[in-house]
């Protein structure tokens, strides 16, 4: 059993990751933050961007010091100056752009969620494995030093047998946000719910039971959803997500001897507290709350994996991405939520 006082992140220095040349598909909010974070905190280089709108692509390239612009995803995937592609297009395009990149034989990191349903995730995983091409879902939470501390605490046995996982993510989003567009698989689930639902999926695996309720807003997208799931051992997961209101966005992983508590926002860099029922707080880990600057950890991990000849990221294996979207599909079925193109 690991002594809690000795727990430290084992995450390698991102600046020491092998430097690869990255191409980016998409020019939106997350693409800009990913490029900025990775460029600032690692030795990775961004050499190309693809956008259907040439002017937007050129503007993005100028803003981020990128020299090559494409309007065709296939051209970017086949660009000899690109070692790995980051897919940051809308949710509804993740599957197409991942498959296209894999077909070109180019490693790919696909922004979360990897697809809008489990069938898409399964197709991507199958294509990558058949081709022997690296592929991973960019669910950055599980690449952070904070999460490594959580996993070590769980492995120590200090909280005992897992009994419950509680997580929420609510954030008020304005009417003009793309999450309000039904054509882009809008709603709270894929944008925000990915984080609490993936946490429950990661810890509980394939659920035995799922119950969920939700409601749409005037744009016709899911505004909020609550779900309760249980596994075969009787452990329970409770999740809530909303785009109508901001919530604490914390997480608690509780066992029969204690609990691990993640400060909000639990999916970003931040603090971890371990309590036991007998002794109260027994461990505290803190790290700078640097927000989306933490995106650079996933890029460094991907670079290390590709340089080592791996075809998946140990921090986020493709099987976990598939299992997570199976749970998402069951929650949507229970709550009556459908996406265009399902």
C-alpha positions in Angstrom: 0.0 0.0 0.0 1.4 3.4 -1.0 1.8 5.9 1.9 -0.4 8.8 1.2 2.2 11.3 2.3 4.4 10.1 -0.5 1.8 10.6 -3.3 3.1 12.9 -6.0 2.2 13.1 -9.7 4.3 10.8 -11.8 3.5 12.8 -15.0 6.7 13.3 -17.0 7.9 16.9 -17.8 5.8 17.9 -20.9 8.8 19.9 -22.2 10.8 16.7 -22.5 8.3 15.0 -24.8 9.6 14.3 -28.3 8.8 17.2 -30.5 6.3 16.4 -33.2 4.7 18.5 -36.0 1.0 18.9 -35.5 -1.8 19.7 -37.9 -5.1 21.1 -36.6 -8.6 20.5 -38.0 -10.8 23.3 -36.9 -10.3 26.9 -35.9 -12.7 27.3 -33.0 -12.4 28.1 -29.3 -10.9 24.8 -28.2 -8.5 24.7 -31.1 -7.1 28.1 -30.2 -6.6 27.1 -26.5 -5.0 23.8 -27.4 -2.5 25.4 -29.7 -1.7 28.2 -27.3 -1.3 25.8 -24.3 0.8 23.3 -26.2 3.0 25.9 -27.9 3.7 27.6 -24.6 4.4 24.6 -22.4 5.9 21.9 -24.6 8.3 21.6 -27.5 5.5 20.5 -30.0 5.2 22.5 -33.2 2.1 23.4 -35.2 2.7 23.4 -38.9 -0.7 23.2 -40.6 -4.4 24.0 -40.1 -7.5 22.9 -42.1 -10.7 24.9 -42.3 -13.4 24.8 -45.0 -13.4 28.6 -44.8 -10.0 29.6 -46.2 -10.1 33.1 -44.7 -10.7 31.7 -41.2 -8.0 29.2 -41.7 -5.5 31.8 -42.8 -6.5 34.1 -39.9 -6.0 31.2 -37.4 -2.6 30.4 -39.0 -1.4 34.0 -38.7 -2.6 34.2 -35.1 -0.7 31.0 -34.1 2.4 31.2 -36.3 1.3 28.3 -38.5 2.7 28.3 -42.1 0.4 25.9 -44.0 -3.3 26.2 -44.5 -5.6 23.7 -46.1 -9.3 23.7 -47.0 -9.4 19.9 -47.4 -9.1 17.6 -44.4 -7.6 14.9 -46.6 -4.8 17.3 -47.7 -3.9 18.1 -44.1 -3.9 14.4 -43.1 -1.5 13.7 -46.0 0.7 16.7 -45.5 4.3 15.6 -45.3 4.9 18.4 -42.8 2.4 16.8 -40.3 3.3 14.0 -37.9 0.0 14.0 -35.9 -3.4 15.6 -36.3 -5.6 17.2 -33.6 -9.3 17.1 -34.6 -11.1 20.1 -33.1 -14.0 20.3 -35.5 -17.7 20.2 -34.2 -18.8 17.1 -32.5 -20.8 15.9 -35.6 -17.5 15.9 -37.7 -15.2 14.1 -35.3 -16.0 10.7 -36.7 -15.5 11.7 -40.4 -12.3 13.6 -39.7 -10.9 10.8 -37.5 -11.6 8.2 -40.1 -10.1 10.4 -42.9 -6.9 10.9 -40.9 -6.5 7.3 -40.0 -7.0 6.3 -43.7 -4.1 8.6 -44.5 -2.0 6.7 -42.0 -1.5 9.7 -39.8 -1.8 9.5 -36.0 -4.8 11.4 -34.6 -6.0 12.9 -31.3 -9.7 13.5 -31.5 -11.3 16.1 -29.3 -13.9 14.8 -26.8 -16.2 13.1 -27.4 -14.6 11.0 -30.0 -18.0 10.5 -31.7 -21.6 11.4 -31.0 -22.5 7.7 -30.1 -20.8 4.4 -29.3 -21.2 3.1 -32.9 -19.0 5.9 -34.2 -16.4 5.3 -31.4 -16.4 1.6 -32.3 -15.8 2.4 -36.0 -12.9 4.8 -35.2 -11.3 2.2 -32.8 -11.7 -0.5 -35.4 -10.2 1.6 -38.2 -7.2 2.7 -36.1 -6.5 -0.8 -34.9 -6.8 -2.4 -38.3 -4.5 0.2 -39.8 -2.1 0.2 -36.9 -2.4 4.0 -36.6 -2.3 5.8 -33.3 -5.7 7.2 -32.1 -6.9 8.7 -28.8 -9.7 10.8 -27.5 -8.6 14.2 -26.2 -10.4 13.9 -22.8 -7.7 16.0 -21.1 -8.8 15.4 -17.5 -7.2 11.9 -17.5 -3.9 13.3 -18.7 -3.5 15.8 -15.9 -1.1 15.4 -12.9 -4.2 15.7 -10.7 -5.8 12.6 -12.1 -2.6 10.6 -11.6 -2.8 11.5 -7.9 -6.4 10.3 -7.8 -5.5 7.0 -9.3 -2.7 6.5 -6.9 -5.0 7.3 -4.0 -7.5 4.8 -5.3 -4.9 2.1 -5.7 -3.6 2.7 -2.1 -6.9 1.3 -0.8 -7.3 4.1 1.6 -11.0 4.7 0.7 -11.8 1.0 0.7 -14.3 -0.6 -1.7 -15.8 1.9 -4.2 -19.5 2.6 -3.3 -20.4 5.8 -5.1 -19.3 8.4 -7.6 -20.9 11.8 -7.7 -20.1 14.5 -10.3 -21.8 17.5 -11.8 -21.0 20.1 -14.5 -23.3 23.0 -15.0 -22.4 26.1 -16.9 -24.6 28.9 -18.2 -24.2 29.1 -21.9 -25.6 32.1 -24.0 -28.1 31.6 -26.8 -25.5 32.2 -29.5 -23.3 29.3 -28.2 -22.9 26.4 -30.7 -24.3 24.1 -28.1 -27.7 25.5 -28.8 -27.6 24.2 -32.4 -29.4 20.8 -32.9 -27.6 20.3 -36.2 -24.3 20.2 -34.3 -25.5 17.6 -31.7 -26.1 20.5 -29.3 -27.1 20.4 -25.7 -25.4 19.9 -22.4 -24.5 16.2 -22.7 -21.6 16.2 -25.2 -20.2 19.6 -24.3 -20.4 19.4 -20.5 -21.8 16.1 -19.6 -18.9 14.3 -21.1 -16.8 15.0 -18.0 -19.1 13.7 -15.2 -20.4 10.8 -17.3 -16.9 9.7 -18.4 -15.8 9.8 -14.7 -18.6 7.4 -13.7 -17.9 5.2 -16.7 -14.1 5.1 -16.0 -14.7 4.0 -12.4 -17.7 1.8 -12.7 -17.3 0.4 -16.2 -20.3 -1.1 -18.0 -23.3 -0.3 -15.9 -25.9 -2.8 -14.7 -28.8 -0.2 -14.5 -29.3 3.3 -15.9 -32.0 5.8 -15.0 -32.1 9.3 -16.4 -34.3 12.3 -16.9 -33.8 15.5 -18.8 -35.5 18.5 -20.4 -35.0 20.5 -23.7 -34.8 24.2 -24.0 -36.5 26.5 -26.5 -33.7 25.8 -29.1 -34.7 22.1 -29.1 -31.5 20.8 -27.4 -31.0 19.1 -24.1 -30.8 21.8 -21.4 -30.1 19.6 -18.4 -29.9 15.9 -17.5 -29.6 13.9 -14.3 -28.7 10.2 -14.2 -28.2 7.4 -11.7 -26.2 4.3 -12.7 -25.2 1.2 -10.8 -22.6 -1.5 -11.5 -22.8 -5.2 -10.8 -21.1 -4.8 -7.4 -23.8 -2.4 -6.3 -21.8 0.8 -6.5 -23.7 3.9 -7.7 -22.9 6.8 -9.9 -24.9 10.1 -9.8 -24.3 12.7 -12.5 -25.9 16.1 -13.4 -25.2 18.4 -16.3 -26.8 21.7 -17.4 -26.2 24.5 -19.8 -28.8 26.7 -18.1 -27.0 27.3 -14.8 -23.6 27.1 -13.3 -23.1 24.4 -10.6 -20.1 23.6 -8.3 -18.7 21.1 -10.8 -17.1 19.0 -8.2 -16.6 15.3 -7.9 -16.6 12.8 -5.0 -15.3 9.2 -5.2 -16.5 7.4 -2.1 -15.7 4.0 -0.6 -16.7 2.2 2.5 -13.7 3.6 4.4 -13.3 7.1 3.0 -13.6 9.5 0.0 -11.5 11.3 -2.6 -12.8 14.8 -3.2 -11.9 16.8 -6.3 -12.3 20.6 -6.0 -14.3 22.3 -8.8 -13.9 22.4 -11.7 -13.0 18.8 -11.1 -12.0 18.2 -14.8 -9.3 20.9 -14.8 -6.1 21.3 -12.8 -6.8 21.7 -9.1 -6.9 20.2 -5.7 -7.5 16.7 -4.3 -8.5 15.9 -0.8 -8.6 12.4 0.8 -10.7 11.8 3.9 -11.3 8.6 5.9 -14.3 8.0 8.1 -12.0 7.3 11.0 -9.4 10.1 10.8 -10.9 12.9 8.7 -8.6 14.6 6.2 -5.5 12.5 5.7 -4.1 13.9 2.5 -4.2 17.1 0.5 -2.8 17.7 -3.0 -2.8 21.2 -4.6 -1.6 22.4 -7.9 -2.0 25.7 -9.7 -5.5 26.2 -11.1 -4.3 27.0 -14.6 -7.6 26.2 -16.5 -7.2 25.2 -20.1 -3.5 25.7 -20.0 -3.5 22.1 -18.8 -4.4 20.9 -22.3 -0.7 20.6 -23.0 -0.4 17.5 -20.9 -2.4 15.4 -23.3 -0.3 16.6 -26.3 2.9 15.7 -24.5 1.5 12.2 -23.6 0.4 11.6 -27.2 3.9 12.7 -28.5 5.5 10.2 -26.1 3.2 7.4 -27.1 3.7 7.9 -30.8 7.5 8.2 -30.5 7.4 4.9 -28.5 5.5 3.2 -31.3 2.2 2.9 -29.4 -1.1 3.0 -31.1 -3.2 4.1 -28.1 -2.7 6.4 -25.1 -2.6 4.6 -21.8 -4.2 7.5 -20.1 -7.3 7.2 -22.3 -7.5 3.8 -24.1 -10.0 3.5 -27.0 -12.0 0.8 -25.1 -12.7 3.4 -22.4 -13.9 5.9 -25.0 -16.3 3.3 -26.4 -17.5 2.2 -22.9 -18.1 5.9 -22.0 -20.2 6.5 -25.2 -22.2 3.3 -24.5 -23.2 4.8 -21.2 -23.9 8.1 -22.8 -26.2 6.3 -25.3 -28.1 4.6 -22.5 -28.6 7.9 -20.7 -29.9 9.5 -23.8 -32.2 6.6 -24.5 -33.6 6.9 -20.9 -34.0 10.6 -21.1 -35.4 10.6 -24.7 -32.5 12.6 -26.2 -31.7 12.1 -29.9 -29.1 13.8 -32.1 -29.6 14.5 -35.8 -27.7 11.8 -37.6 -28.1 9.2 -34.9 
